[in-house]
Amino acid sequence: MTALDLPYTLDILLRLLDTPSPTGFTGAAVVLIESELSALGVPSVRTRKGALTWEVAGTGPGHTTFSGHVDTLGAMVRGVKGSGRLLLSALGGYDWATVEGEDVRVHTQSGRVVTGTVVNIRQSVHVHGAALRELRREQSVMEVRLDEAVFSAADTFDLGIGVGDFVSFDARPRLTPAGYVKARHLDNKAAVAIFLGVTRKLLKAPPARTVAFHVTTYEEVGHGAATGIPAHTDELIAVDMAAIGDGQTSSEHHVTLCVADSGGPYDHDLGNRIRAAAAQAGVALRVDIYPYYSSDGTAAWRAGADYPVALIGPGVDASHAYERTHTDALTATGALMLEYVREGV
């Protein structure tokens, strides 16, 4: 197995996780990636849509593109209540119960950041009793309690907060002594960190084919890779989280090949080439199907892309909630990518 520089990859991952980037508000995260690429001496191109692409030239013919996304779940302010608390509109697909109690940052038009917490309208069990437990967590009953002395809508407006401001959920990243990484937004900052780790390795040992990395900024709302994939791409491998749960084979300690999701099956031949690369690298590859999932690969195909698409990724527990993976899965994903492009499978 070709070793990924794990300390480097983890450093990038933790910094990315600490950089808010809800869908539509990804500029700071993209700048972080650009800065790291500049330090590596790798030029990059930002598309008009805000995605980022870079390449490492290969020693032979062929062009493989890996796509991942840096945008995350989040929210926007959709209204200010008379109490001064905020109503939210969701960005991406998540259950409101998974963000209850989460700290947030409200990003105002002036650049000011105001912190707060997502709560429901019956938060105190001492006041509401059983009515709290019976409350269905949905958008209409959730609000942001700001960490400012606000007692009216006017007080909140005076802070510079208004409808349309972006709201990011705190990632709370942690690296445990046992090698687990837990945080919000491992989907899909784990893949982006792996991209940089793989890039660093390929600069020292060029791949057998030219490799592009494409980081999208609208995947969580379904159209991230609908445009922007390099025109000379021969094949696209989307790299995203592998979802873990009952009835699934994916694991926090492994890389997974997803052969089908809600958009249907991925390319069989490309999937088989990835299986062959895993065998060559000594990577224990899991294979899975996700019924409530789609990827940048799906978006590219739906937009008319004429090349094979596959999907791989590290196993992530509690997807779209407070997530967790293991360094084993990060390492295995990087090793699989390196083997695939170095050996020209």
NUVEX-24722 format. One record per residue (C-alpha): x, y, z; residue in one letter; residue number from 1. Coordinates in steps of 0.001 Angstrom, whole numbers. Layout:
! NUVEX-24722
<pt x="X" y="Y" z="Z" semar="a" kevex="NUM"/>
...
END
This chain:
! NUVEX-24722
<pt x="0" y="0" z="0" semar="m" kevex="1"/>
<pt x="1405" y="3394" z="-990" semar="t" kevex="2"/>
<pt x="1518" y="5522" z="2128" semar="a" kevex="3"/>
<pt x="-359" y="8813" z="2290" semar="l" kevex="4"/>
<pt x="1355" y="11523" z="4359" semar="d" kevex="5"/>
<pt x="-1188" y="11243" z="7157" semar="l" kevex="6"/>
<pt x="36" y="14092" z="9432" semar="p" kevex="7"/>
<pt x="-57" y="16492" z="6480" semar="y" kevex="8"/>
<pt x="-3508" y="15300" z="5410" semar="t" kevex="9"/>
<pt x="-4901" y="15576" z="8949" semar="l" kevex="10"/>
<pt x="-3516" y="19087" z="9346" semar="d" kevex="11"/>
<pt x="-5272" y="20169" z="6151" semar="i" kevex="12"/>
<pt x="-8479" y="18409" z="7202" semar="l" kevex="13"/>
<pt x="-8640" y="20027" z="10643" semar="l" kevex="14"/>
<pt x="-8009" y="23473" z="9170" semar="r" kevex="15"/>
<pt x="-10691" y="22943" z="6534" semar="l" kevex="16"/>
<pt x="-13164" y="21769" z="9151" semar="l" kevex="17"/>
<pt x="-12528" y="24955" z="11133" semar="d" kevex="18"/>
<pt x="-13304" y="27073" z="8051" semar="t" kevex="19"/>
<pt x="-17055" y="27667" z="7574" semar="p" kevex="20"/>
<pt x="-18263" y="26836" z="4061" semar="s" kevex="21"/>
<pt x="-22011" y="26204" z="3826" semar="p" kevex="22"/>
<pt x="-23228" y="25842" z="255" semar="t" kevex="23"/>
<pt x="-23101" y="29249" z="-1423" semar="g" kevex="24"/>
<pt x="-20599" y="30651" z="1095" semar="f" kevex="25"/>
<pt x="-17454" y="28668" z="312" semar="t" kevex="26"/>
<pt x="-14974" y="31427" z="-524" semar="g" kevex="27"/>
<pt x="-12811" y="31125" z="2591" semar="a" kevex="28"/>
<pt x="-12424" y="27354" z="2206" semar="a" kevex="29"/>
<pt x="-11509" y="27697" z="-1477" semar="v" kevex="30"/>
<pt x="-8903" y="30335" z="-577" semar="v" kevex="31"/>
<pt x="-7418" y="27942" z="1990" semar="l" kevex="32"/>
<pt x="-7075" y="25240" z="-682" semar="i" kevex="33"/>
<pt x="-5579" y="27729" z="-3150" semar="e" kevex="34"/>
<pt x="-3072" y="28836" z="-526" semar="s" kevex="35"/>
<pt x="-1974" y="25262" z="126" semar="e" kevex="36"/>
<pt x="-1632" y="24548" z="-3586" semar="l" kevex="37"/>
<pt x="455" y="27695" z="-3976" semar="s" kevex="38"/>
<pt x="2766" y="26465" z="-1205" semar="a" kevex="39"/>
<pt x="3131" y="23197" z="-3140" semar="l" kevex="40"/>
<pt x="3872" y="25111" z="-6342" semar="g" kevex="41"/>
<pt x="743" y="23834" z="-8079" semar="v" kevex="42"/>
<pt x="-1293" y="26310" z="-10177" semar="p" kevex="43"/>
<pt x="-5071" y="26145" z="-9909" semar="s" kevex="44"/>
<pt x="-8023" y="27603" z="-11766" semar="v" kevex="45"/>
<pt x="-11211" y="28841" z="-10131" semar="r" kevex="46"/>
<pt x="-14302" y="28507" z="-12307" semar="t" kevex="47"/>
<pt x="-16870" y="31268" z="-12625" semar="r" kevex="48"/>
<pt x="-19143" y="29109" z="-10486" semar="k" kevex="49"/>
<pt x="-16541" y="29101" z="-7701" semar="g" kevex="50"/>
<pt x="-15167" y="25562" z="-8060" semar="a" kevex="51"/>
<pt x="-11431" y="24876" z="-8062" semar="l" kevex="52"/>
<pt x="-9402" y="22667" z="-10420" semar="t" kevex="53"/>
<pt x="-5738" y="21684" z="-10577" semar="w" kevex="54"/>
<pt x="-3713" y="19051" z="-12416" semar="e" kevex="55"/>
<pt x="-624" y="16894" z="-12063" semar="v" kevex="56"/>
<pt x="834" y="15882" z="-15430" semar="a" kevex="57"/>
<pt x="1263" y="12192" z="-16128" semar="g" kevex="58"/>
<pt x="4017" y="10283" z="-17893" semar="t" kevex="59"/>
<pt x="1646" y="8673" z="-20397" semar="g" kevex="60"/>
<pt x="-1712" y="9138" z="-22152" semar="p" kevex="61"/>
<pt x="-5079" y="9378" z="-20442" semar="g" kevex="62"/>
<pt x="-6790" y="11808" z="-18090" semar="h" kevex="63"/>
<pt x="-8534" y="10909" z="-14827" semar="t" kevex="64"/>
<pt x="-10434" y="13525" z="-12833" semar="t" kevex="65"/>
<pt x="-11222" y="13134" z="-9154" semar="f" kevex="66"/>
<pt x="-14128" y="15278" z="-7950" semar="s" kevex="67"/>
<pt x="-15018" y="16191" z="-4380" semar="g" kevex="68"/>
<pt x="-16856" y="19045" z="-2723" semar="h" kevex="69"/>
<pt x="-15952" y="21590" z="-76" semar="v" kevex="70"/>
<pt x="-19459" y="22965" z="493" semar="d" kevex="71"/>
<pt x="-21273" y="21715" z="3577" semar="t" kevex="72"/>
<pt x="-24664" y="21617" z="5189" semar="l" kevex="73"/>
<pt x="-25775" y="24900" z="6707" semar="g" kevex="74"/>
<pt x="-28621" y="27401" z="6698" semar="a" kevex="75"/>
<pt x="-29685" y="30900" z="5765" semar="m" kevex="76"/>
<pt x="-31657" y="33429" z="7772" semar="v" kevex="77"/>
<pt x="-35213" y="33404" z="6437" semar="r" kevex="78"/>
<pt x="-36718" y="35736" z="9010" semar="g" kevex="79"/>
<pt x="-36297" y="37522" z="12329" semar="v" kevex="80"/>
<pt x="-38914" y="36856" z="15016" semar="k" kevex="81"/>
<pt x="-40373" y="39492" z="17285" semar="g" kevex="82"/>
<pt x="-38207" y="38090" z="20072" semar="s" kevex="83"/>
<pt x="-35087" y="38783" z="18022" semar="g" kevex="84"/>
<pt x="-34431" y="35105" z="17393" semar="r" kevex="85"/>
<pt x="-33815" y="33853" z="13869" semar="l" kevex="86"/>
<pt x="-35833" y="31600" z="11593" semar="l" kevex="87"/>
<pt x="-33767" y="29362" z="9327" semar="l" kevex="88"/>
<pt x="-33915" y="27897" z="5832" semar="s" kevex="89"/>
<pt x="-31924" y="24678" z="5429" semar="a" kevex="90"/>
<pt x="-29031" y="24315" z="2998" semar="l" kevex="91"/>
<pt x="-28673" y="20639" z="2118" semar="g" kevex="92"/>
<pt x="-30539" y="17605" z="3387" semar="g" kevex="93"/>
<pt x="-30514" y="16974" z="7119" semar="y" kevex="94"/>
<pt x="-32917" y="16206" z="9933" semar="d" kevex="95"/>
<pt x="-33449" y="19225" z="12178" semar="w" kevex="96"/>
<pt x="-33053" y="16992" z="15239" semar="a" kevex="97"/>
<pt x="-29383" y="16526" z="14293" semar="t" kevex="98"/>
<pt x="-28610" y="20262" z="14608" semar="v" kevex="99"/>
<pt x="-30625" y="21031" z="17738" semar="e" kevex="100"/>
<pt x="-28265" y="22432" z="20363" semar="g" kevex="101"/>
<pt x="-25515" y="23136" z="17825" semar="e" kevex="102"/>
<pt x="-23531" y="26355" z="18025" semar="d" kevex="103"/>
<pt x="-23634" y="28461" z="14875" semar="v" kevex="104"/>
<pt x="-22102" y="31524" z="13311" semar="r" kevex="105"/>
<pt x="-24232" y="34076" z="11476" semar="v" kevex="106"/>
<pt x="-22239" y="35733" z="8681" semar="h" kevex="107"/>
<pt x="-23600" y="39232" z="8095" semar="t" kevex="108"/>
<pt x="-23282" y="41312" z="4936" semar="q" kevex="109"/>
<pt x="-20871" y="43680" z="6707" semar="s" kevex="110"/>
<pt x="-18520" y="40825" z="7547" semar="g" kevex="111"/>
<pt x="-19456" y="40732" z="11205" semar="r" kevex="112"/>
<pt x="-19920" y="37249" z="12671" semar="v" kevex="113"/>
<pt x="-22517" y="36749" z="15403" semar="v" kevex="114"/>
<pt x="-22610" y="33490" z="17314" semar="t" kevex="115"/>
<pt x="-25669" y="31654" z="18554" semar="g" kevex="116"/>
<pt x="-27259" y="28254" z="19139" semar="t" kevex="117"/>
<pt x="-29979" y="26299" z="17346" semar="v" kevex="118"/>
<pt x="-32843" y="25637" z="19776" semar="v" kevex="119"/>
<pt x="-36487" y="24688" z="19483" semar="n" kevex="120"/>
<pt x="-39444" y="26776" z="20627" semar="i" kevex="121"/>
<pt x="-40026" y="24558" z="23708" semar="r" kevex="122"/>
<pt x="-36437" y="24022" z="24756" semar="q" kevex="123"/>
<pt x="-36876" y="23802" z="28547" semar="s" kevex="124"/>
<pt x="-38277" y="20561" z="29945" semar="v" kevex="125"/>
<pt x="-38911" y="22417" z="33223" semar="h" kevex="126"/>
<pt x="-41320" y="24728" z="31430" semar="v" kevex="127"/>
<pt x="-42912" y="22477" z="28801" semar="h" kevex="128"/>
<pt x="-42639" y="18984" z="30280" semar="g" kevex="129"/>
<pt x="-44003" y="16257" z="28007" semar="a" kevex="130"/>
<pt x="-44841" y="18811" z="25316" semar="a" kevex="131"/>
<pt x="-41113" y="19173" z="24674" semar="l" kevex="132"/>
<pt x="-40654" y="15444" z="24116" semar="r" kevex="133"/>
<pt x="-43647" y="15307" z="21765" semar="e" kevex="134"/>
<pt x="-42420" y="18207" z="19621" semar="l" kevex="135"/>
<pt x="-41520" y="17140" z="16084" semar="r" kevex="136"/>
<pt x="-38217" y="18744" z="15112" semar="r" kevex="137"/>
<pt x="-38825" y="20551" z="11826" semar="e" kevex="138"/>
<pt x="-37961" y="23897" z="10314" semar="q" kevex="139"/>
<pt x="-41029" y="25689" z="11656" semar="s" kevex="140"/>
<pt x="-40163" y="25036" z="15319" semar="v" kevex="141"/>
<pt x="-36412" y="25691" z="15204" semar="m" kevex="142"/>
<pt x="-34747" y="29033" z="15813" semar="e" kevex="143"/>
<pt x="-31361" y="30574" z="16561" semar="v" kevex="144"/>
<pt x="-30826" y="32070" z="20016" semar="r" kevex="145"/>
<pt x="-28194" y="34754" z="19481" semar="l" kevex="146"/>
<pt x="-25359" y="35341" z="21929" semar="d" kevex="147"/>
<pt x="-26191" y="39036" z="22084" semar="e" kevex="148"/>
<pt x="-28554" y="41139" z="24174" semar="a" kevex="149"/>
<pt x="-31462" y="41113" z="21754" semar="v" kevex="150"/>
<pt x="-35075" y="41429" z="22882" semar="f" kevex="151"/>
<pt x="-36786" y="42463" z="19646" semar="s" kevex="152"/>
<pt x="-36438" y="42189" z="15895" semar="a" kevex="153"/>
<pt x="-35075" y="45736" z="15860" semar="a" kevex="154"/>
<pt x="-32251" y="44712" z="18198" semar="d" kevex="155"/>
<pt x="-31274" y="41916" z="15837" semar="t" kevex="156"/>
<pt x="-31414" y="44145" z="12765" semar="f" kevex="157"/>
<pt x="-29163" y="46600" z="14613" semar="d" kevex="158"/>
<pt x="-26512" y="43856" z="14729" semar="l" kevex="159"/>
<pt x="-26500" y="43889" z="10931" semar="g" kevex="160"/>
<pt x="-28324" y="40571" z="10629" semar="i" kevex="161"/>
<pt x="-30870" y="40236" z="7859" semar="g" kevex="162"/>
<pt x="-32720" y="37780" z="5659" semar="v" kevex="163"/>
<pt x="-30322" y="35900" z="3396" semar="g" kevex="164"/>
<pt x="-27345" y="35898" z="5754" semar="d" kevex="165"/>
<pt x="-25518" y="32569" z="5820" semar="f" kevex="166"/>
<pt x="-25469" y="30459" z="8969" semar="v" kevex="167"/>
<pt x="-22693" y="27895" z="9504" semar="s" kevex="168"/>
<pt x="-22815" y="25046" z="12007" semar="f" kevex="169"/>
<pt x="-19703" y="24724" z="14159" semar="d" kevex="170"/>
<pt x="-17745" y="21672" z="13015" semar="a" kevex="171"/>
<pt x="-16281" y="20865" z="16474" semar="r" kevex="172"/>
<pt x="-13411" y="18785" z="14983" semar="p" kevex="173"/>
<pt x="-11625" y="16327" z="17268" semar="r" kevex="174"/>
<pt x="-8789" y="13874" z="16626" semar="l" kevex="175"/>
<pt x="-8883" y="11165" z="19280" semar="t" kevex="176"/>
<pt x="-5905" y="9160" z="20596" semar="p" kevex="177"/>
<pt x="-7388" y="6050" z="18933" semar="a" kevex="178"/>
<pt x="-7225" y="7706" z="15495" semar="g" kevex="179"/>
<pt x="-10852" y="8731" z="15064" semar="y" kevex="180"/>
<pt x="-11711" y="12067" z="13508" semar="v" kevex="181"/>
<pt x="-15105" y="13347" z="14565" semar="k" kevex="182"/>
<pt x="-16682" y="16556" z="13332" semar="a" kevex="183"/>
<pt x="-19466" y="17999" z="11327" semar="r" kevex="184"/>
<pt x="-18676" y="18334" z="7634" semar="h" kevex="185"/>
<pt x="-16343" y="15379" z="7143" semar="l" kevex="186"/>
<pt x="-18721" y="15212" z="4189" semar="d" kevex="187"/>
<pt x="-16793" y="16140" z="2146" semar="n" kevex="188"/>
<pt x="-13783" y="17935" z="3565" semar="k" kevex="189"/>
<pt x="-12214" y="14547" z="4242" semar="a" kevex="190"/>
<pt x="-11981" y="13967" z="474" semar="a" kevex="191"/>
<pt x="-10571" y="17437" z="-210" semar="v" kevex="192"/>
<pt x="-7833" y="16918" z="2391" semar="a" kevex="193"/>
<pt x="-7032" y="13560" z="794" semar="i" kevex="194"/>
<pt x="-6810" y="15303" z="-2606" semar="f" kevex="195"/>
<pt x="-4097" y="17597" z="-1268" semar="l" kevex="196"/>
<pt x="-2278" y="14701" z="362" semar="g" kevex="197"/>
<pt x="-2389" y="12716" z="-2894" semar="v" kevex="198"/>
<pt x="-1252" y="15772" z="-4881" semar="t" kevex="199"/>
<pt x="1773" y="16146" z="-2608" semar="r" kevex="200"/>
<pt x="2722" y="12509" z="-3204" semar="k" kevex="201"/>
<pt x="2232" y="12718" z="-6981" semar="l" kevex="202"/>
<pt x="4549" y="15711" z="-7216" semar="l" kevex="203"/>
<pt x="7349" y="13420" z="-5998" semar="k" kevex="204"/>
<pt x="6414" y="10483" z="-8250" semar="a" kevex="205"/>
<pt x="4398" y="11479" z="-11344" semar="p" kevex="206"/>
<pt x="1317" y="9397" z="-12215" semar="p" kevex="207"/>
<pt x="992" y="7147" z="-15257" semar="a" kevex="208"/>
<pt x="-1795" y="9378" z="-16589" semar="r" kevex="209"/>
<pt x="-2603" y="13062" z="-16075" semar="t" kevex="210"/>
<pt x="-4697" y="13581" z="-12953" semar="v" kevex="211"/>
<pt x="-7055" y="16481" z="-12295" semar="a" kevex="212"/>
<pt x="-8691" y="17356" z="-8999" semar="f" kevex="213"/>
<pt x="-11968" y="19256" z="-9145" semar="h" kevex="214"/>
<pt x="-13416" y="20708" z="-5936" semar="v" kevex="215"/>
<pt x="-17036" y="21783" z="-6265" semar="t" kevex="216"/>
<pt x="-19050" y="24221" z="-4169" semar="t" kevex="217"/>
<pt x="-22706" y="23299" z="-4749" semar="y" kevex="218"/>
<pt x="-22802" y="19514" z="-4272" semar="e" kevex="219"/>
<pt x="-25070" y="19588" z="-1224" semar="e" kevex="220"/>
<pt x="-27844" y="21144" z="-3323" semar="v" kevex="221"/>
<pt x="-27358" y="18793" z="-6262" semar="g" kevex="222"/>
<pt x="-25531" y="20634" z="-9046" semar="h" kevex="223"/>
<pt x="-21890" y="20842" z="-7952" semar="g" kevex="224"/>
<pt x="-20233" y="19051" z="-10882" semar="a" kevex="225"/>
<pt x="-22892" y="19867" z="-13465" semar="a" kevex="226"/>
<pt x="-20245" y="22182" z="-14980" semar="t" kevex="227"/>
<pt x="-16523" y="22711" z="-14592" semar="g" kevex="228"/>
<pt x="-15094" y="19202" z="-15040" semar="i" kevex="229"/>
<pt x="-12036" y="19533" z="-17342" semar="p" kevex="230"/>
<pt x="-13082" y="19044" z="-20969" semar="a" kevex="231"/>
<pt x="-10333" y="16482" z="-21656" semar="h" kevex="232"/>
<pt x="-11506" y="14153" z="-18845" semar="t" kevex="233"/>
<pt x="-11577" y="10497" z="-19900" semar="d" kevex="234"/>
<pt x="-13126" y="9238" z="-16680" semar="e" kevex="235"/>
<pt x="-14479" y="10784" z="-13483" semar="l" kevex="236"/>
<pt x="-14075" y="9314" z="-10016" semar="i" kevex="237"/>
<pt x="-16177" y="11121" z="-7430" semar="a" kevex="238"/>
<pt x="-14719" y="10905" z="-3936" semar="v" kevex="239"/>
<pt x="-17247" y="11424" z="-1161" semar="d" kevex="240"/>
<pt x="-18186" y="9894" z="2167" semar="m" kevex="241"/>
<pt x="-19238" y="6254" z="2378" semar="a" kevex="242"/>
<pt x="-22352" y="6080" z="4540" semar="a" kevex="243"/>
<pt x="-22393" y="3617" z="7431" semar="i" kevex="244"/>
<pt x="-25465" y="1980" z="8960" semar="g" kevex="245"/>
<pt x="-27612" y="-1112" z="9261" semar="d" kevex="246"/>
<pt x="-27632" y="-3111" z="6047" semar="g" kevex="247"/>
<pt x="-24496" y="-1406" z="4688" semar="q" kevex="248"/>
<pt x="-21009" y="-2877" z="4258" semar="t" kevex="249"/>
<pt x="-19146" y="429" z="4690" semar="s" kevex="250"/>
<pt x="-16852" y="911" z="7681" semar="s" kevex="251"/>
<pt x="-15038" y="3801" z="9362" semar="e" kevex="252"/>
<pt x="-11815" y="1846" z="8844" semar="h" kevex="253"/>
<pt x="-12145" y="1201" z="5091" semar="h" kevex="254"/>
<pt x="-12539" y="2824" z="1702" semar="v" kevex="255"/>
<pt x="-15730" y="1922" z="-156" semar="t" kevex="256"/>
<pt x="-16642" y="1583" z="-3820" semar="l" kevex="257"/>
<pt x="-20266" y="2685" z="-4206" semar="c" kevex="258"/>
<pt x="-21667" y="788" z="-7198" semar="v" kevex="259"/>
<pt x="-25130" y="2411" z="-7163" semar="a" kevex="260"/>
<pt x="-27121" y="5110" z="-5387" semar="d" kevex="261"/>
<pt x="-30386" y="7006" z="-5893" semar="s" kevex="262"/>
<pt x="-29229" y="7980" z="-9383" semar="g" kevex="263"/>
<pt x="-28754" y="4356" z="-10417" semar="g" kevex="264"/>
<pt x="-25632" y="2262" z="-11080" semar="p" kevex="265"/>
<pt x="-22201" y="3740" z="-11699" semar="y" kevex="266"/>
<pt x="-19973" y="2546" z="-14543" semar="d" kevex="267"/>
<pt x="-19257" y="-1172" z="-14173" semar="h" kevex="268"/>
<pt x="-15962" y="-1282" z="-16072" semar="d" kevex="269"/>
<pt x="-14501" y="1703" z="-14230" semar="l" kevex="270"/>
<pt x="-15602" y="142" z="-10962" semar="g" kevex="271"/>
<pt x="-13781" y="-3051" z="-11922" semar="n" kevex="272"/>
<pt x="-10595" y="-1113" z="-12678" semar="r" kevex="273"/>
<pt x="-10838" y="416" z="-9212" semar="i" kevex="274"/>
<pt x="-11300" y="-3059" z="-7716" semar="r" kevex="275"/>
<pt x="-8157" y="-4198" z="-9550" semar="a" kevex="276"/>
<pt x="-6189" y="-1221" z="-8214" semar="a" kevex="277"/>
<pt x="-7355" y="-1995" z="-4673" semar="a" kevex="278"/>
<pt x="-6168" y="-5588" z="-5035" semar="a" kevex="279"/>
<pt x="-2782" y="-4423" z="-6359" semar="q" kevex="280"/>
<pt x="-2393" y="-1969" z="-3485" semar="a" kevex="281"/>
<pt x="-3461" y="-4454" z="-819" semar="g" kevex="282"/>
<pt x="-6400" y="-2231" z="93" semar="v" kevex="283"/>
<pt x="-9397" y="-4010" z="1639" semar="a" kevex="284"/>
<pt x="-12124" y="-2419" z="-504" semar="l" kevex="285"/>
<pt x="-15730" y="-2456" z="669" semar="r" kevex="286"/>
<pt x="-18548" y="-2378" z="-1906" semar="v" kevex="287"/>
<pt x="-21899" y="-758" z="-1137" semar="d" kevex="288"/>
<pt x="-25165" y="718" z="-2457" semar="i" kevex="289"/>
<pt x="-26764" y="3863" z="-987" semar="y" kevex="290"/>
<pt x="-30499" y="4316" z="-1630" semar="p" kevex="291"/>
<pt x="-30716" y="7916" z="-308" semar="y" kevex="292"/>
<pt x="-27544" y="9370" z="-1807" semar="y" kevex="293"/>
<pt x="-26235" y="11115" z="-4892" semar="s" kevex="294"/>
<pt x="-22837" y="12554" z="-5776" semar="s" kevex="295"/>
<pt x="-21008" y="14995" z="-7998" semar="d" kevex="296"/>
<pt x="-20738" y="12098" z="-10433" semar="g" kevex="297"/>
<pt x="-24520" y="11949" z="-10640" semar="t" kevex="298"/>
<pt x="-24659" y="15712" z="-11265" semar="a" kevex="299"/>
<pt x="-22086" y="15448" z="-14065" semar="a" kevex="300"/>
<pt x="-23964" y="12640" z="-15786" semar="w" kevex="301"/>
<pt x="-27313" y="14402" z="-15489" semar="r" kevex="302"/>
<pt x="-25748" y="17476" z="-17083" semar="a" kevex="303"/>
<pt x="-24736" y="15375" z="-20097" semar="g" kevex="304"/>
<pt x="-21188" y="14236" z="-19292" semar="a" kevex="305"/>
<pt x="-19946" y="11631" z="-21786" semar="d" kevex="306"/>
<pt x="-17448" y="9602" z="-19762" semar="y" kevex="307"/>
<pt x="-17605" y="6775" z="-17218" semar="p" kevex="308"/>
<pt x="-18175" y="7703" z="-13590" semar="v" kevex="309"/>
<pt x="-17409" y="5866" z="-10361" semar="a" kevex="310"/>
<pt x="-17738" y="6753" z="-6677" semar="l" kevex="311"/>
<pt x="-15380" y="5925" z="-3816" semar="i" kevex="312"/>
<pt x="-14790" y="7323" z="-350" semar="g" kevex="313"/>
<pt x="-13821" y="6793" z="3275" semar="p" kevex="314"/>
<pt x="-16437" y="5347" z="5605" semar="g" kevex="315"/>
<pt x="-18189" y="8031" z="7681" semar="v" kevex="316"/>
<pt x="-20534" y="7262" z="10554" semar="d" kevex="317"/>
<pt x="-23626" y="9409" z="11288" semar="a" kevex="318"/>
<pt x="-23625" y="11057" z="7867" semar="s" kevex="319"/>
<pt x="-25179" y="14552" z="7783" semar="h" kevex="320"/>
<pt x="-25049" y="14701" z="11575" semar="a" kevex="321"/>
<pt x="-22030" y="14818" z="13940" semar="y" kevex="322"/>
<pt x="-19873" y="12540" z="11837" semar="e" kevex="323"/>
<pt x="-16893" y="10281" z="12521" semar="r" kevex="324"/>
<pt x="-14273" y="8434" z="10515" semar="t" kevex="325"/>
<pt x="-10909" y="6823" z="11246" semar="h" kevex="326"/>
<pt x="-7458" y="7574" z="9913" semar="t" kevex="327"/>
<pt x="-7485" y="4022" z="8511" semar="d" kevex="328"/>
<pt x="-10193" y="5048" z="6037" semar="a" kevex="329"/>
<pt x="-8392" y="8251" z="5045" semar="l" kevex="330"/>
<pt x="-5171" y="6325" z="4467" semar="t" kevex="331"/>
<pt x="-6907" y="3572" z="2477" semar="a" kevex="332"/>
<pt x="-8709" y="6080" z="241" semar="t" kevex="333"/>
<pt x="-5462" y="7899" z="-526" semar="g" kevex="334"/>
<pt x="-3634" y="4624" z="-1185" semar="a" kevex="335"/>
<pt x="-6341" y="3486" z="-3605" semar="l" kevex="336"/>
<pt x="-6222" y="6760" z="-5536" semar="m" kevex="337"/>
<pt x="-2433" y="6691" z="-5746" semar="l" kevex="338"/>
<pt x="-2351" y="3092" z="-6929" semar="e" kevex="339"/>
<pt x="-5019" y="3714" z="-9546" semar="y" kevex="340"/>
<pt x="-3260" y="6643" z="-11240" semar="v" kevex="341"/>
<pt x="319" y="5439" z="-10793" semar="r" kevex="342"/>
<pt x="-168" y="2003" z="-12266" semar="e" kevex="343"/>
<pt x="-2396" y="3105" z="-15137" semar="g" kevex="344"/>
<pt x="-5016" y="445" z="-14369" semar="v" kevex="345"/>
END
